[in-house]
């Protein structure tokens, strides 16, 4: 009964049966019962309990056997408790027991996972010297460890040892080696191993297929990658990594329509599950100008409580650059890089506003406007933009007044957003006031602000004034460009004179 509970990981039930005999002082538990209870603790990852039971069993007149030690080594190795596993191995040998190959394999795999490959090799040599024949799991662990660390030559060396010892490579080993060849762009070697997978029973490992697609993608071999992709898709084996690689490939070779098609299919298949896959699909939409779709995916991320990562914000900045002045983007990037409070929330708010998802934008905005903290000026700018874009002009202007009450000086982004609010509300005098300040250089003339004033007059149905601003902007900035060109030309003339000498 205790063994059945242990197998299923029901450690509390197993423990209850194990200690049921404690009231009977004369009845000693045998080593099998201890081994089963240790196994139950191991399955539940209760390593301290397992070790404590192991240490105390001698006090009750029961000595650990070979099975006890092997179980503990495998258990500790599986939990990446490599020092404890090594100590148990040492004690096992001191007690005169020969470790099982599975114990060595587990310890080697643990060292490999932790990137301690020299220790993994030491255990491998120890295994060989002790007369234990390495099995496919030992070789597989070493090969995979070297592959993951980019040490392809060592991985191939142990693959050769494996084949020389008469052990056939299994699917896991072949997949690891395909990944290894992929890391060094060795197409021929990868293809040979991929073909060998056909001879094994069962479907090919999706990791191997993805590695082949990725290798073809890195080499720009579209048709070859597409062939494997379509076979996987037809059999229903393609996963989120498969789709992500194909999106990457199509984007890199300029086949944006195909990338969008794959992104759409990935979305419909329900394979957009983590931050990385969301980022891949959003980047496709962003490049293609499908900003609303980006906003919807961002909202889905927020709803699923997936925390946006640096890759997400890279895409969000790309989106913002397509719709708001570069000065506003730069301000947001600066606040994000400096790790200012609510900078991430501000960026998300701006994106929702830009793509027209105003309810989401205002909900996001209130996370910082209603927070019991003093707001930075960039947060006021975001709030003014969000409220203005949503048509809530009074709330936008209230934010501007609150900003002034806090003795925060309006900057260029503030004026751009404020002018936008005035234009939507038909407050022509407000637009004129800011335009006048710019004309008389109370506000430094800026192309983004000129455009904002022009657009505000257009929104207020004053096309005559918008036309005048366009002419003024053309005059100011054409003159500046001409001056810049003349300035840049002077060194060129000097260089030309020097060349004549």
PyMOL commands that set and color helices and strands:
alter all, ss='L'
color gray80, all
select helices_A, chain A and resi 2-8+11-23+31-43+47-56+58-60+66-78+82-94+101-113+117-129+136-148+152-164+171-183+187-199+206-218+222-235+240-252+256-268+275-287+291-303+310-321+326-337+343-354+358-369+377-389+393-405+412-425+428-439+447-459+463-500
alter helices_A, ss='H'
color red, helices_A
deselect
rebuild
show_as cartoon
